[in-house]
Amino acid sequence: MDNKKIKFYLESFAEIFLVFLFLLITLKLIKSPRPRDILYFYIFCEILGFYFFSIYTAFFITFSFSLIALLTLIIKPDGWIVIEILAAWGIFYLLNIYLKIAEKEYGKQKLDLEKIEQQITTLEAQIEKFKEEEPIFKERLEKYKDLANFSFELGTTLDFEKISKTAITFTKQVFKNSNVMLVAGASDIYDRWIYEEQKPLLVEDTGKDYRFPRIYPEFTSLIAYPIFSEGKIYSIIKVFSRQNSFQAEDLRFLSTIASLSAIAFMNANLFEKTQALAITDSLTGLFNHTYFLERVREEVTRAKRFGEKLCFMMLDIDHFKKFNDTYGHQIGDEVLIRVAGRIKRKLRATDLIGRYGGEEFAVLLPKTDKKNAIKIAEALRKAIQSEKFNFSGEKLNVTVTIGVSAFPECNTISELIASADESLYRGKKLGRNRVVLWEKG
């Protein structure tokens, strides 16, 4: 049995009971010698009528009771009957006030309930929306979990090529069914736009974006993000989709990949610069004394193993102290820089060049015999002599004296260096600006 039927039966029973009670009281009143003792029960009926039904039922009972009481008063005058009539209407008045207060409270509760129901409806809608978007959130969560591994992997390498491969591999993993490129320079109109605007690019539909002609008809959408290094675009990471349309969320995720890659490239660049500073002379850019000797040791070891020849040259700028004393150390530094530049340009890519100290330079010529070493040294001496300098309007040139030693005649590094140095000083004594080969005896 449902609740509506139960309610109907209870209300019917209450109505029958109330009518029966009213009639019973009326019969008792007719037979009672003291009517005022019976009239109190009508007030009880009034309250029951209000409780089980409504204020209208209470009014009907009160009104009926008043008529009966007035008739009783006419038949048998009694001041208590008047008081009972007034009491009945007083109770009705109080019931009416109570009803208004209850209705007001009910109205307030109803409004609160409606608000709660509205909030529940909104919450249910949000829950439904969340259920629909749950797979998307899970996918994004997995992306960001993988991002942590990607960041860790970038942090474990300082190799530019490995950083590039890692970035491309991870981007392909994130944006499935897409083409990923890491480009340096402007290879197409999209790259040129990024270089000009200095900002990322999102093309939701390559066939409808008025900014660009559709140069890749096989792709439907594009996102691209510049990777900056030292305030300039180092490269651009681009993702072309064959099926889906990229959204702003995709571009935001790509920006994270680009930012992490930029940090990795910057670290690799700093490491490379630090390494270069550790092995090069800060003024001339040539190998410093320590690193140059390490490389010479490697080349001598290799020459011994494979039975190859090599030669060692020691160069000294003639009268360098005079340049410093006459024109100042700034001019002296310029001379060192330009002489170092001339040496680098004149020699082969396989030759090793180092600043040995002060105005001295050292050169190792791998796979070179004495005859060819003398030719190279002489050509280098002439090239340096032809370099023109302008010192406060005075045009001058500088010369160098070069001492040459050879392996295997000089079988150790110390012998190679000492012999070339000895030949250098012999050349100084002979008048400078010349090449001198070390010979035994």
C-alpha positions as CSV (number, residue, x, y, z in Angstrom):
1,M,0.0,0.0,0.0
2,D,1.5,3.4,-1.0
3,N,1.7,6.5,1.2
4,K,-1.2,8.3,-0.6
5,K,-3.7,5.5,0.2
6,I,-2.5,5.4,3.9
7,K,-3.0,9.2,4.1
8,F,-6.4,9.0,2.6
9,Y,-7.6,6.3,5.1
10,L,-6.2,8.2,8.1
11,E,-7.9,11.4,7.0
12,S,-11.2,9.6,6.5
13,F,-11.0,7.9,9.9
14,A,-10.2,11.3,11.5
15,E,-13.1,13.0,9.8
16,I,-15.6,10.2,10.9
17,F,-14.2,10.3,14.4
18,L,-14.5,14.1,14.6
19,V,-18.1,14.0,13.3
20,F,-18.9,11.2,15.7
21,L,-17.3,13.1,18.6
22,F,-19.2,16.3,17.8
23,L,-22.5,14.5,17.7
24,L,-21.7,12.6,20.9
25,I,-20.9,15.9,22.7
26,T,-24.2,17.4,21.4
27,L,-26.2,14.5,22.7
28,K,-24.5,14.8,26.0
29,L,-25.2,18.5,26.1
30,I,-28.9,17.9,25.5
31,K,-29.1,15.4,28.4
32,S,-26.8,17.3,30.7
33,P,-28.3,19.3,33.6
34,R,-25.1,21.4,33.6
35,P,-24.4,22.4,29.9
36,R,-21.3,24.4,30.8
37,D,-19.5,21.2,31.8
38,I,-20.1,19.7,28.4
39,L,-19.3,22.8,26.3
40,Y,-15.6,22.5,27.1
41,F,-15.4,19.4,24.9
42,Y,-16.3,21.5,21.8
43,I,-13.1,23.4,22.3
44,F,-11.3,20.0,22.3
45,C,-13.1,19.3,18.9
46,E,-12.0,22.6,17.6
47,I,-8.3,21.9,18.4
48,L,-8.7,18.3,16.8
49,G,-10.3,19.8,13.7
50,F,-7.4,22.2,13.3
51,Y,-4.8,19.6,14.0
52,F,-6.2,16.9,11.6
53,F,-7.7,19.1,8.9
54,S,-7.4,22.9,8.7
55,I,-8.2,26.3,10.2
56,Y,-11.4,26.2,8.2
57,T,-12.5,23.1,10.0
58,A,-11.6,24.7,13.3
59,F,-13.7,27.8,12.2
60,F,-16.7,25.6,11.3
61,I,-16.6,23.8,14.6
62,T,-16.1,27.1,16.6
63,F,-19.0,28.7,14.7
64,S,-21.2,25.6,15.2
65,F,-20.2,25.5,18.8
66,S,-21.1,29.3,19.2
67,L,-24.6,28.7,17.8
68,I,-25.2,25.7,20.1
69,A,-23.9,27.6,23.0
70,L,-26.1,30.6,22.3
71,L,-29.1,28.4,22.0
72,T,-28.1,26.8,25.3
73,L,-27.7,30.2,26.9
74,I,-31.2,31.2,25.8
75,I,-32.7,28.0,27.2
76,K,-30.6,28.1,30.4
77,P,-28.8,31.4,31.1
78,D,-25.3,30.9,32.6
79,G,-22.4,33.4,32.6
80,W,-19.9,30.5,32.1
81,I,-21.3,29.8,28.7
82,V,-20.4,33.3,27.5
83,I,-16.9,32.8,28.9
84,E,-16.6,29.4,27.0
85,I,-17.8,31.1,23.7
86,L,-15.1,33.8,24.2
87,A,-12.5,31.2,25.1
88,A,-13.4,29.1,21.9
89,W,-12.9,32.2,19.7
90,G,-9.8,33.2,21.6
91,I,-8.3,29.7,20.9
92,F,-9.4,30.1,17.3
93,Y,-7.6,33.4,17.1
94,L,-4.4,31.9,18.6
95,L,-4.6,29.0,16.2
96,N,-4.9,31.4,13.3
97,I,-1.8,33.4,14.5
98,Y,0.0,30.1,15.0
99,L,-1.0,29.1,11.4
100,K,0.3,32.4,10.0
101,I,3.6,32.0,11.8
102,A,3.8,28.4,10.7
103,E,3.1,29.4,7.1
104,K,5.7,32.1,7.2
105,E,8.3,29.6,8.6
106,Y,7.1,27.0,6.1
107,G,7.6,29.5,3.3
108,K,11.1,30.3,4.4
109,Q,11.9,26.6,4.8
110,K,10.4,26.0,1.3
111,L,12.6,28.7,-0.2
112,D,15.6,27.2,1.6
113,L,14.6,23.8,0.4
114,E,14.2,25.1,-3.2
115,K,17.7,26.6,-2.9
116,I,19.1,23.3,-1.7
117,E,17.3,21.4,-4.4
118,Q,18.7,23.9,-7.0
119,Q,22.2,23.4,-5.5
120,I,21.7,19.6,-5.6
121,T,20.5,19.9,-9.3
122,T,23.6,22.0,-10.1
123,L,25.8,19.5,-8.2
124,E,24.3,16.6,-10.1
125,A,24.9,18.4,-13.4
126,Q,28.5,19.0,-12.4
127,I,28.9,15.4,-11.4
128,E,27.5,14.3,-14.8
129,K,29.8,16.7,-16.5
130,F,32.8,15.4,-14.4
131,K,31.8,11.8,-15.4
132,E,31.8,12.9,-19.0
133,E,35.2,14.7,-18.7
134,E,36.7,12.0,-16.4
135,P,38.5,10.2,-19.2
136,I,40.0,13.6,-20.4
137,F,41.2,14.4,-16.8
138,K,42.7,10.9,-16.5
139,E,44.5,11.4,-19.9
140,R,45.8,14.8,-18.8
141,L,46.9,13.3,-15.4
142,E,48.9,10.6,-17.3
143,K,50.4,13.3,-19.5
144,Y,51.7,15.2,-16.4
145,K,53.0,12.0,-14.8
146,D,54.9,11.4,-18.0
147,L,56.0,15.0,-17.9
148,A,57.9,14.4,-14.7
149,N,59.8,11.5,-16.3
150,F,60.5,13.7,-19.3
151,S,61.9,16.5,-17.1
152,F,64.1,14.0,-15.2
153,E,65.4,12.6,-18.5
154,L,66.3,16.1,-19.8
155,G,68.1,16.8,-16.5
156,T,70.4,13.8,-17.0
157,T,72.0,14.9,-20.2
158,L,74.0,17.9,-21.5
159,D,74.1,16.7,-25.1
160,F,72.2,18.9,-27.6
161,E,71.3,16.0,-29.9
162,K,70.0,13.8,-27.1
163,I,67.9,16.7,-25.7
164,S,66.4,17.2,-29.2
165,K,65.6,13.5,-29.6
166,T,64.1,13.3,-26.1
167,A,61.9,16.3,-26.7
168,I,60.6,14.9,-30.1
169,T,60.0,11.4,-28.7
170,F,58.1,12.7,-25.7
171,T,56.0,15.1,-27.8
172,K,55.1,12.2,-30.2
173,Q,54.1,10.2,-27.2
174,V,51.8,12.9,-25.9
175,F,50.2,13.9,-29.3
176,K,49.5,10.6,-30.9
177,N,48.8,10.3,-34.6
178,S,50.7,13.6,-35.1
179,N,53.9,14.7,-36.9
180,V,56.4,16.4,-34.6
181,M,59.3,18.6,-35.8
182,L,62.1,20.5,-34.1
183,V,63.4,23.1,-36.5
184,A,66.0,25.7,-36.3
185,G,65.4,28.7,-38.5
186,A,62.3,29.6,-40.6
187,S,61.5,26.6,-42.8
188,D,58.0,27.7,-43.8
189,I,55.4,30.5,-43.3
190,Y,54.4,29.2,-39.9
191,D,58.1,29.5,-38.7
192,R,58.5,32.9,-40.2
193,W,55.3,34.1,-38.4
194,I,56.7,32.8,-35.1
195,Y,60.1,34.5,-35.6
196,E,58.4,37.8,-36.5
197,E,55.8,37.7,-33.7
198,Q,58.1,36.1,-31.1
199,K,55.2,34.0,-29.8
200,P,53.6,30.6,-30.1
201,L,51.1,29.6,-32.8
202,L,47.8,27.7,-32.7
203,V,46.0,26.9,-36.0
204,E,42.8,25.0,-35.1
205,D,41.9,24.4,-38.8
206,T,44.5,24.8,-41.5
207,G,41.8,25.0,-44.1
208,K,40.0,28.0,-42.5
209,D,42.8,30.1,-40.9
210,Y,42.8,33.3,-43.0
211,R,46.4,34.1,-41.8
212,F,48.1,31.4,-43.8
213,P,47.6,29.6,-47.1
214,R,47.1,25.8,-46.7
215,I,50.6,24.6,-47.6
216,Y,50.2,21.2,-45.9
217,P,46.8,19.8,-47.1
218,E,47.5,16.4,-45.4
219,F,47.3,18.1,-41.9
220,T,44.2,19.5,-40.3
221,S,45.6,21.4,-37.3
222,L,48.9,22.8,-36.0
223,I,50.5,24.0,-32.7
224,A,54.0,25.4,-32.6
225,Y,56.0,26.9,-29.7
226,P,59.4,28.7,-29.8
227,I,62.2,27.5,-27.6
228,F,64.1,30.5,-26.4
229,S,67.8,30.7,-25.5
230,E,69.4,33.9,-24.2
231,G,66.3,35.9,-25.3
232,K,66.4,34.6,-28.9
233,I,64.5,31.8,-30.6
234,Y,66.9,28.8,-30.5
235,S,64.4,26.4,-32.3
236,I,60.7,25.8,-32.8
237,I,58.8,22.6,-31.8
238,K,55.9,22.0,-34.2
239,V,53.1,19.4,-34.0
240,F,50.9,18.7,-37.0
241,S,47.7,16.8,-36.6
242,R,46.2,14.5,-39.2
243,Q,42.8,14.0,-37.5
244,N,42.1,16.2,-34.5
245,S,41.8,19.9,-34.0
246,F,44.3,21.3,-31.5
247,Q,42.9,23.5,-28.7
248,A,44.4,26.0,-26.3
249,E,44.9,23.3,-23.7
250,D,47.2,21.4,-26.2
251,L,49.2,24.6,-26.8
252,R,49.6,25.1,-23.0
253,F,51.0,21.6,-22.6
254,L,53.3,22.1,-25.6
255,S,54.5,25.3,-23.8
256,T,55.6,23.2,-20.8
257,I,57.5,20.8,-23.1
258,A,59.2,23.8,-24.8
259,S,60.0,25.5,-21.5
260,L,61.6,22.3,-20.1
261,S,63.5,21.8,-23.3
262,A,64.7,25.4,-23.3
263,I,66.1,24.9,-19.7
264,A,67.9,21.7,-20.9
265,F,69.4,23.5,-23.9
266,M,70.4,26.4,-21.8
267,N,72.1,24.1,-19.3
268,A,73.9,22.3,-22.2
269,N,75.0,25.6,-23.6
270,L,76.3,26.8,-20.2
271,F,78.2,23.5,-19.8
272,E,79.7,23.8,-23.3
273,K,80.8,27.4,-22.5
274,T,82.2,26.3,-19.1
275,Q,84.1,23.5,-20.8
276,A,85.4,26.0,-23.5
277,L,86.5,28.4,-20.7
278,A,88.3,25.6,-19.0
279,I,90.4,24.7,-22.0
280,T,90.8,28.0,-23.9
281,D,92.6,31.2,-23.3
282,S,90.1,34.0,-22.5
283,L,92.0,36.6,-24.6
284,T,92.9,34.8,-27.8
285,G,90.4,31.9,-27.8
286,L,93.2,29.4,-28.4
287,F,93.8,26.3,-26.2
288,N,95.3,27.3,-22.9
289,H,98.7,25.9,-21.8
290,T,97.3,23.0,-19.7
291,Y,94.8,21.7,-22.2
292,F,97.2,22.1,-25.2
293,L,99.8,20.0,-23.5
294,E,97.1,17.3,-22.8
295,R,96.3,17.2,-26.5
296,V,100.0,17.1,-27.5
297,R,100.5,14.1,-25.2
298,E,97.6,12.3,-26.9
299,E,99.0,13.1,-30.4
300,V,102.5,11.9,-29.4
301,T,101.1,8.7,-28.0
302,R,99.2,8.1,-31.2
303,A,102.2,8.9,-33.4
304,K,104.3,6.3,-31.4
305,R,101.6,3.7,-31.8
306,F,101.1,4.1,-35.5
307,G,104.7,5.1,-36.4
308,E,103.7,8.5,-37.7
309,K,105.6,11.7,-37.9
310,L,104.7,15.1,-36.3
311,C,106.3,18.5,-35.7
312,F,106.1,21.0,-33.0
313,M,106.5,24.8,-33.4
314,M,107.1,27.5,-30.8
315,L,106.3,31.1,-32.0
316,D,107.3,34.3,-30.2
317,I,106.3,37.8,-31.2
318,D,109.5,39.9,-31.8
319,H,110.0,43.0,-29.5
320,F,106.5,42.5,-27.9
321,K,107.7,44.2,-24.7
322,K,108.4,47.3,-26.9
323,F,104.8,47.4,-28.1
324,N,103.5,47.2,-24.5
325,D,105.9,49.9,-23.3
326,T,105.3,52.2,-26.2
327,Y,101.6,51.8,-27.0
328,G,100.2,50.3,-23.8
329,H,98.8,46.9,-22.8
330,Q,95.5,47.4,-24.7
331,I,97.4,47.6,-28.0
332,G,99.5,44.7,-26.9
333,D,96.4,42.7,-26.3
334,E,95.2,43.6,-29.8
335,V,98.4,42.3,-31.3
336,L,98.0,39.0,-29.5
337,I,94.4,38.6,-30.6
338,R,95.2,39.4,-34.3
339,V,98.3,37.2,-34.4
340,A,96.3,34.3,-32.9
341,G,93.6,34.9,-35.5
342,R,96.1,34.9,-38.3
343,I,97.6,31.6,-37.0
344,K,94.1,29.9,-36.9
345,R,93.3,31.1,-40.4
346,K,96.6,29.9,-41.9
347,L,96.9,26.5,-40.3
348,R,94.9,23.3,-41.0
349,A,91.8,22.2,-39.1
350,T,93.8,19.2,-37.7
351,D,96.6,21.3,-36.3
352,L,96.6,22.1,-32.6
353,I,97.3,25.7,-31.6
354,G,97.8,27.0,-28.0
355,R,98.8,30.1,-26.2
356,Y,101.9,28.9,-24.4
357,G,102.4,31.9,-22.2
358,G,102.8,35.7,-22.6
359,E,103.5,36.4,-26.2
360,E,104.4,32.8,-27.0
361,F,102.3,30.5,-29.1
362,A,102.7,26.7,-29.7
363,V,101.6,24.6,-32.6
364,L,101.5,20.9,-33.1
365,L,101.4,19.6,-36.7
366,P,100.2,16.0,-36.8
367,K,101.3,13.6,-39.7
368,T,103.8,16.2,-40.8
369,D,107.5,15.7,-41.6
370,K,110.3,18.3,-41.1
371,K,110.3,19.5,-44.7
372,N,106.6,20.3,-44.8
373,A,106.7,21.8,-41.2
374,I,109.4,24.3,-42.4
375,K,107.2,25.2,-45.4
376,I,104.1,25.7,-43.1
377,A,106.2,27.7,-40.5
378,E,107.6,30.0,-43.2
379,A,104.2,30.6,-44.7
380,L,102.9,31.4,-41.3
381,R,105.8,33.8,-40.6
382,K,105.1,35.7,-43.8
383,A,101.4,35.9,-43.2
384,I,101.9,37.4,-39.7
385,Q,104.4,39.9,-41.1
386,S,101.9,41.0,-43.7
387,E,99.3,41.8,-41.0
388,K,99.1,45.6,-40.7
389,F,98.5,47.5,-37.4
390,N,97.5,51.1,-36.9
391,F,98.8,52.5,-33.6
392,S,97.6,56.1,-33.1
393,G,97.9,56.8,-36.8
394,E,101.3,55.0,-37.1
395,K,101.1,52.0,-39.4
396,L,103.3,49.1,-38.3
397,N,103.6,45.3,-38.6
398,V,104.8,42.6,-36.3
399,T,107.1,39.7,-36.9
400,V,107.6,36.4,-35.2
401,T,110.4,34.0,-34.7
402,I,109.6,30.3,-35.0
403,G,111.5,27.3,-33.6
404,V,110.6,23.9,-35.0
405,S,111.2,20.4,-33.6
406,A,110.3,17.0,-35.0
407,F,109.2,13.5,-33.8
408,P,110.6,10.9,-33.7
409,E,114.0,12.7,-33.6
410,C,112.7,14.2,-30.3
411,N,111.1,11.1,-28.7
412,T,109.3,12.7,-25.8
413,I,107.0,15.7,-25.2
414,S,109.6,17.4,-23.0
415,E,112.3,16.9,-25.8
416,L,109.9,18.3,-28.4
417,I,109.2,21.4,-26.4
418,A,112.7,22.0,-25.2
419,S,114.1,21.5,-28.7
420,A,111.6,23.9,-30.3
421,D,112.3,26.4,-27.6
422,E,116.0,26.1,-28.1
423,S,115.6,26.7,-31.9
424,L,113.4,29.7,-31.1
425,Y,116.0,31.4,-29.0
426,R,118.7,30.6,-31.6
427,G,116.5,32.4,-34.1
428,K,116.3,35.4,-31.7
429,K,120.0,35.5,-31.6
430,L,120.3,35.3,-35.4
431,G,118.2,38.5,-35.7
432,R,114.6,37.4,-35.2
433,N,111.8,37.1,-37.9
434,R,112.9,33.7,-39.1
435,V,112.2,30.0,-38.9
436,V,114.8,27.7,-37.3
437,L,114.7,23.9,-37.3
438,W,116.2,22.0,-34.5
439,E,119.0,19.6,-35.5
440,K,121.0,17.2,-33.4
441,G,124.6,17.9,-32.9
